[in-house]
Amino acid sequence: MTKKIISIAVLIFIYSTQNEIRAVTLNQIDDFEDTSLQTAGWRIGLSSLAIRNITTGGPDGTNDNFLQYTSSGGGGRGSRMVFFNQDQWQGNYVAAGINAIRANIKNLHGSTPLKVRVALGDSSTSPGCGTSGGSWFISSNSLDLSASGDWLEVTFSLAEKDLTRISGNSSYTDTMSSVRELRILSQTSNANPSVCGDSISGIIGLDNITAITQIPACSITALTSGTQSLCNPATNTYTQDIKITYKDPPATGMLDINGQLFDIDRSSSSITTTHTLTNLTANGQTVNVTAFFTADQSCSNTTSFTSRADCTNSPPAIDLDADDSSGSSGSNFQTIFSLGGNPVDLADGIGITDVDSSNLITSAAITLTNALDSGLEFININTALANSLGIAVAVSSNSQSLTLSGTASRDHYEMILETAQYQNLNFGSSLTNRTVSFTVNDGLDASPLATTTIIIQNGTLEELMTTFLPACRKRVAMDSFHRTQLKYLSGRMSFQAC
């Protein structure tokens, strides 16, 4: 009889010990460096086959051990991204002063993003996964881990305001005073949270899981302006680098700098980085900058810088007669062409200006706008000179339009355009004035047109004999379909069909 009583007493003692709340302690850490502990009590279901101690590649690099768990997706054991500890993480979190859990964490899967949370319960059976039991709380907001990310140092708050009740009637304080199980899981839904974890194919790495007394206060300790780009005249915009230093950023959300959003670098508790503000309007005014975290707008800082000055492009200008010697006003020029005479220059002292550009022109165009003798009147330019200065010349089929292209100095374009000439091989052409337009382009805008007016007048018999007859003989010799007609019409000489 005495033997049986002792046996029963031993069984009762063993059962009591197994169900006793273990004493989780402040600052305890699972760093997985002691390989004899393997997974340090972290497991899935009744098996630890999918959860392993990896001996190198942790946040400290080579030879830094870490915990790796692989979920298979689909159904069955190991299909969900969730693992737990019922050993050293049991206990009275309130008495121990544990208000948060900090860890290094990494998404090791090449394509599956994770939404990581922690969950705590006063029962070792979880609600909604085929069983029910106890009171459970889960992180209200997930830590979003993109696929193939870097190691991050993150903090999961255990404050009541940051947790959502999943089940049970025990108060938050009572539950945290008797935690039986701590879970780390990926749970997508905020609307219908569960402590079961998502059924996904994923791989997660964890290290340095630590019980801490409080969440470090987020702070943006420095905010300064950096490199500023040149203004883009096409859009009157520029970019501005902002250098920022912050500590212990929120586990969720993004960094907002003047309404432009940037990912948060959580690879360390203290980060210094540079972000570039784009499409800023140039106006020469002071720009006030405010940076804050969307998940904690009280964590903020301000600075200011001076905007680029307005750089809206002013087009270049061309003057065909800089000293107005021809008697034409403004930027225009005029000249006289005698039928039967030699070609005439279309400008005299060209000047090209551009008040807000570098000393460069990218193209130019010359056009005879009202030609009346197709094939017989034309404009030309010194193409050899243009080519020697790196400028290509395209001539229209009727030689009444010239296009120059190639980036060169204003001086070079002035030299080439000065060689532009007009010629008419029809001695009996209409005396209607001809107009030739000039324009240059700085790569953004074309200049207003400058025009040369050509006053057409009758040629002399001497001009006919010295200029047109030799040309006509040459053309007739080359082309038997042409013939010469010399006749007086209304007292003036006409040269046609040569």
C-alpha positions in Angstrom: 0.0 0.0 0.0 2.8 2.4 0.8 4.5 1.7 -2.5 1.4 2.6 -4.5 1.0 5.9 -2.7 4.6 6.9 -3.4 4.2 6.0 -7.1 1.1 8.2 -7.3 2.9 11.0 -5.6 5.8 10.8 -8.1 3.4 10.9 -11.0 1.6 13.9 -9.6 4.9 15.6 -9.1 6.0 14.9 -12.7 2.7 16.1 -14.1 2.8 19.3 -12.1 6.4 20.0 -13.2 5.5 19.5 -16.9 2.6 21.9 -16.6 4.3 24.5 -14.5 4.8 27.9 -16.2 8.5 28.2 -17.0 10.2 31.4 -16.0 10.9 33.4 -19.2 13.5 36.0 -18.4 14.2 39.5 -19.6 17.1 39.7 -22.1 17.1 36.0 -22.8 18.3 35.3 -26.3 18.2 32.4 -28.7 21.3 32.8 -30.9 21.5 29.1 -32.0 25.3 29.1 -31.6 25.1 26.1 -29.2 24.6 23.3 -31.8 23.8 20.8 -29.0 20.6 22.7 -28.5 19.8 22.5 -32.2 16.6 24.4 -32.7 16.5 25.6 -29.1 13.1 24.2 -28.6 11.5 25.8 -31.7 9.5 23.3 -33.6 6.4 22.5 -35.7 3.8 20.0 -34.6 5.5 16.9 -33.3 8.3 17.1 -35.7 11.4 19.3 -36.3 12.3 17.9 -39.7 11.6 21.2 -41.5 13.2 23.4 -38.9 16.9 23.3 -38.7 20.0 25.0 -37.2 22.1 26.4 -40.1 25.7 26.8 -39.2 26.7 29.7 -41.3 25.2 32.7 -43.2 23.4 34.4 -40.2 23.3 38.2 -39.9 26.9 38.3 -38.8 27.9 36.3 -41.9 30.3 33.3 -42.1 30.0 30.9 -39.1 27.0 32.7 -37.6 24.3 30.1 -36.9 20.7 30.8 -37.4 17.3 29.0 -37.4 15.7 28.1 -40.7 12.2 26.9 -41.3 10.7 25.7 -44.6 7.0 25.4 -45.1 5.7 23.3 -48.0 2.3 24.8 -48.7 -0.7 22.7 -49.6 -1.9 20.7 -46.6 -0.6 18.5 -43.8 2.2 19.0 -41.2 4.8 21.5 -42.3 2.5 23.1 -44.9 1.9 26.3 -43.0 4.4 29.1 -42.2 4.2 28.8 -38.4 6.5 27.5 -35.7 6.4 27.7 -32.0 8.2 27.3 -28.6 6.7 25.8 -25.5 10.0 25.7 -23.5 12.1 28.8 -22.5 9.5 31.2 -23.9 6.8 30.1 -21.5 6.3 32.2 -18.4 5.1 35.5 -16.8 5.9 38.2 -19.3 4.4 40.9 -17.1 6.5 40.0 -14.0 9.6 39.7 -16.2 9.0 43.2 -17.7 9.0 41.8 -21.2 7.2 44.2 -23.5 8.7 43.3 -26.9 10.6 40.7 -28.8 13.5 41.7 -31.0 15.0 39.4 -33.7 17.1 39.3 -36.8 14.9 37.9 -39.6 15.3 37.2 -43.3 13.0 35.9 -46.1 15.1 33.2 -47.8 12.5 32.2 -50.5 13.1 33.4 -54.0 9.5 34.4 -54.8 7.2 34.2 -51.8 6.7 37.3 -49.7 6.0 36.9 -46.0 3.8 38.8 -43.5 5.4 38.0 -40.2 3.7 38.3 -36.8 4.1 36.9 -33.3 1.3 35.2 -31.3 1.1 34.3 -27.6 -1.4 32.2 -25.8 -2.1 30.8 -22.3 -2.8 27.4 -23.8 -0.7 25.1 -25.9 -3.6 24.4 -28.2 -4.5 27.0 -30.7 -8.0 28.2 -31.9 -9.2 27.7 -35.4 -6.7 24.9 -36.3 -8.8 21.9 -35.5 -8.7 22.6 -31.8 -9.6 25.4 -29.5 -8.3 26.5 -26.2 -7.2 29.4 -24.1 -6.8 33.0 -24.8 -4.6 34.1 -27.8 -3.3 37.4 -29.0 -1.5 38.2 -32.3 0.4 41.1 -33.8 -2.2 43.5 -35.3 0.1 44.5 -38.1 2.5 42.3 -40.0 6.1 42.8 -40.8 6.2 42.6 -44.6 9.3 40.7 -45.9 9.9 40.7 -49.6 11.3 37.6 -51.3 15.0 37.1 -51.2 15.5 40.1 -48.9 18.3 41.0 -46.6 18.7 40.3 -42.9 16.6 42.8 -40.9 16.6 43.7 -37.2 13.0 44.0 -36.1 11.0 44.5 -33.0 7.6 43.0 -32.3 5.6 45.0 -29.8 3.8 43.0 -27.1 1.9 46.1 -25.9 -1.9 45.6 -25.7 -2.5 48.3 -28.2 -0.4 46.5 -30.8 -2.1 43.1 -30.4 -5.4 41.6 -31.5 -7.4 39.1 -29.5 -8.0 35.9 -31.4 -9.9 33.9 -28.8 -10.6 33.3 -25.1 -12.0 35.5 -22.3 -8.8 36.0 -20.2 -7.7 39.6 -20.0 -4.6 40.8 -21.7 -2.7 41.0 -18.4 -3.8 37.5 -17.3 -2.8 36.0 -20.6 0.6 37.7 -20.6 1.1 36.5 -17.1 0.8 32.9 -18.0 2.0 32.4 -21.5 2.2 28.7 -22.5 3.3 29.2 -26.1 5.0 31.8 -28.3 4.5 31.5 -32.1 6.2 33.1 -35.1 4.2 33.0 -38.2 3.2 34.5 -41.5 -0.4 35.6 -41.5 -1.7 37.7 -44.4 -5.2 38.7 -43.3 -5.7 41.6 -40.9 -9.5 41.3 -41.1 -9.6 37.7 -40.1 -6.3 37.0 -38.3 -5.4 33.4 -37.2 -2.5 31.9 -35.3 -2.4 29.0 -37.7 -0.2 30.7 -40.3 -0.5 30.9 -44.1 -0.4 27.7 -46.1 2.4 28.7 -48.4 5.7 27.5 -49.8 8.2 29.7 -48.0 11.6 29.8 -46.2 12.4 32.0 -43.3 15.5 32.6 -41.3 15.7 33.9 -37.7 18.5 34.7 -35.2 19.1 36.5 -31.9 15.4 36.2 -30.8 15.6 38.4 -27.6 13.1 39.3 -24.9 13.4 43.1 -24.3 11.8 45.4 -21.7 10.6 48.1 -24.1 10.4 49.0 -27.8 13.3 51.4 -28.6 11.9 54.8 -29.4 11.9 55.6 -33.1 13.9 58.7 -34.0 15.1 60.5 -37.1 18.3 62.0 -35.7 19.5 63.8 -38.9 18.0 65.2 -42.0 20.1 67.2 -44.5 20.0 68.1 -48.2 22.6 66.7 -50.5 23.3 66.7 -54.2 20.9 68.8 -56.3 20.7 68.1 -60.1 20.7 70.7 -62.8 17.3 71.9 -63.8 15.7 70.3 -66.9 14.5 73.1 -69.1 12.1 70.8 -70.9 10.1 70.3 -67.7 11.5 73.0 -65.4 12.2 70.3 -62.8 15.2 69.0 -60.9 16.0 66.3 -58.3 17.3 66.7 -54.8 19.1 64.1 -52.6 18.0 64.0 -48.9 20.4 62.3 -46.5 18.6 60.8 -43.5 19.7 59.0 -40.3 17.1 57.1 -38.3 17.1 54.7 -35.4 14.6 51.9 -34.5 12.1 52.5 -37.3 8.6 51.0 -37.1 8.3 47.3 -38.2 5.7 48.3 -40.8 4.9 51.1 -43.2 7.2 53.3 -45.3 9.3 56.4 -45.0 7.5 59.6 -46.3 9.6 62.6 -47.5 7.5 65.4 -48.7 4.9 63.0 -50.0 7.3 60.7 -51.8 7.4 57.2 -50.3 10.5 55.1 -49.8 11.2 51.6 -48.4 12.5 51.5 -44.8 15.9 49.9 -44.3 15.6 47.7 -41.3 19.0 45.9 -41.7 20.3 47.6 -38.5 18.8 49.5 -35.6 20.6 52.7 -36.9 20.5 53.6 -40.6 22.1 56.4 -42.6 21.0 56.5 -46.2 20.1 58.9 -49.0 16.9 59.2 -50.9 16.2 61.3 -54.0 13.2 63.5 -54.4 12.2 63.7 -58.1 10.2 66.0 -60.4 10.6 69.1 -58.1 9.5 72.3 -59.7 12.3 74.8 -60.1 11.3 78.3 -58.8 14.3 79.5 -56.7 12.2 79.4 -53.5 12.9 77.8 -50.1 11.7 74.2 -49.9 10.7 72.9 -46.5 11.2 69.2 -46.1 9.4 66.9 -43.6 10.3 63.2 -43.2 8.2 60.8 -41.1 7.3 57.1 -41.0 3.8 56.3 -42.1 3.4 53.8 -39.2 4.5 56.4 -36.7 4.1 59.9 -37.9 5.4 61.3 -34.5 8.8 60.0 -35.6 9.8 62.8 -37.8 12.3 65.6 -38.6 12.5 68.6 -40.8 15.0 70.5 -42.9 15.0 72.9 -45.8 17.0 73.8 -49.0 16.8 76.3 -51.8 15.2 75.3 -55.1 16.9 75.5 -58.4 15.9 78.7 -60.2 13.3 78.6 -62.9 14.9 77.2 -66.0 12.1 77.3 -68.5 13.9 77.3 -71.8 14.2 80.5 -73.8 14.6 79.7 -77.5 17.7 81.0 -79.3 17.4 83.9 -81.7 19.1 84.6 -85.1 19.7 88.0 -86.7 20.6 87.9 -90.4 21.8 91.5 -90.5 23.3 92.4 -87.1 24.1 96.0 -88.1 20.9 96.4 -90.2 23.1 97.5 -93.1 20.6 96.2 -95.7 17.9 98.5 -94.4 15.7 95.7 -93.2 14.4 96.0 -89.6 14.8 93.7 -86.7 16.4 90.3 -87.4 15.7 90.3 -91.1 17.7 91.0 -94.2 17.0 92.1 -97.8 19.0 91.8 -101.0 18.6 92.3 -104.8 18.9 89.6 -107.4 19.2 90.4 -111.0 17.8 87.8 -113.4 20.8 86.5 -115.3 23.2 87.6 -112.6 25.4 85.7 -110.1 24.1 84.1 -106.9 23.4 86.6 -104.0 24.2 86.2 -100.3 21.2 85.7 -98.0 22.7 87.3 -94.9 25.3 89.9 -93.9 26.8 89.5 -90.4 24.7 86.7 -88.8 24.4 86.7 -85.0 23.0 83.8 -83.0 22.1 84.3 -79.3 20.7 82.1 -76.5 20.3 83.7 -73.1 19.9 80.6 -71.0 21.7 77.8 -72.9 25.3 76.7 -73.3 27.2 77.9 -76.3 25.6 75.1 -78.5 23.1 74.8 -81.4 21.9 71.4 -82.5 20.2 72.2 -85.9 19.2 74.9 -88.3 16.9 75.2 -91.4 16.8 77.4 -94.4 13.7 77.5 -96.7 12.8 79.3 -99.9 9.2 79.8 -99.0 7.7 81.0 -102.3 9.6 79.5 -105.2 8.0 80.2 -108.6 10.5 78.4 -110.9 10.7 74.8 -109.8 14.0 73.3 -110.7 15.4 76.6 -111.8 15.7 78.6 -108.6 17.3 77.3 -105.5 19.3 78.0 -102.4 22.7 76.5 -101.5 25.3 76.5 -98.8 29.0 75.6 -98.4 28.5 71.9 -97.6 32.2 71.1 -97.4 32.6 73.7 -94.7 29.7 72.4 -92.8 31.0 68.8 -92.9 34.4 69.9 -91.8 32.8 71.4 -88.6 30.8 68.2 -87.9 27.5 69.5 -89.3 25.5 67.4 -91.8 23.5 69.2 -94.5 20.3 67.6 -96.0 19.1 69.2 -99.3 15.5 68.8 -100.5 14.9 67.3 -104.0 14.2 70.7 -105.4 17.1 72.4 -103.6 14.6 74.9 -102.0 15.1 73.6 -98.4 18.3 73.0 -96.4 18.4 71.3 -93.0 21.6 71.4 -90.9 22.0 69.0 -88.0 24.8 68.3 -85.5 25.6 69.9 -82.2 28.2 72.7 -82.6 29.0 76.1 -81.3 27.0 79.2 -82.3 30.1 80.6 -84.0 30.3 77.5 -86.3 26.6 77.8 -87.2 27.1 81.5 -87.9 30.0 80.7 -90.2 28.1 78.1 -92.2 24.8 80.1 -92.5 26.8 83.1 -93.8 27.5 81.1 -96.9 23.9 80.6 -97.8 23.0 82.0 -101.4 20.1 82.3 -103.8 20.2 81.6 -107.5 17.6 81.6 -110.3 18.4 80.3 -113.8 15.2 81.5 -115.4 16.1 84.8 -117.0 12.4 85.5 -117.6 11.2 84.7 -114.1 8.5 86.6 -112.3 9.6 89.8 -110.6 7.7 88.8 -107.4 9.9 89.1 -104.4 11.2 85.8 -102.9 11.3 85.1 -99.2 13.9 82.8 -97.5 13.4 81.9 -93.8 16.1 80.9 -91.3 15.7 79.2 -87.9 18.1 77.6 -85.4 17.4 75.2 -82.6 19.1 74.7 -79.2 17.9 71.1 -78.8 14.7 72.2 -76.9 13.2 75.0 -78.9 13.5 76.6 -82.3 14.2 80.3 -82.7 11.6 82.7 -84.2 11.9 82.9 -88.0 14.2 85.4 -89.5 13.6 86.2 -93.1 15.6 87.4 -96.1 13.6 89.3 -98.7 15.0 88.9 -102.2 13.9 91.7 -104.6 13.9 90.3 -108.1 14.8 92.7 -111.0 15.4 92.3 -114.7 18.8 91.3 -115.8 21.0 93.0 -118.4 21.9 91.6 -121.9 25.5 91.5 -120.6 24.4 89.4 -117.7 22.5 87.1 -120.1 25.6 86.7 -122.3 28.1 86.2 -119.5 26.0 84.1 -117.1 23.1 82.3 -118.8 24.3 81.5 -122.4 27.4 79.5 -121.2 25.2 77.7 -118.7 22.6 77.1 -121.4 25.0 75.7 -123.9 26.3 73.3 -121.3 22.8 72.1 -120.4 21.8 71.7 -124.1 25.0 69.7 -124.7 24.0 67.4 -121.9 20.3 67.1 -122.6 19.0 67.1 -126.2 15.5 67.7 -124.9 16.3 71.3 -123.9 16.5 74.2 -126.3 17.2 77.8 -126.1 14.7 80.6 -126.8 15.9 84.1 -126.8 13.3 86.7 -127.5 12.3 90.1 -126.4 9.0 90.2 -124.6 7.5 93.6 -123.7 10.9 95.2 -123.9 12.7 92.7 -121.7 14.8 89.7 -122.4 13.4 86.3 -121.5 15.4 83.1 -121.2 13.2 80.0 -121.0 13.3 76.2 -121.3 17.1 76.1 -121.2 
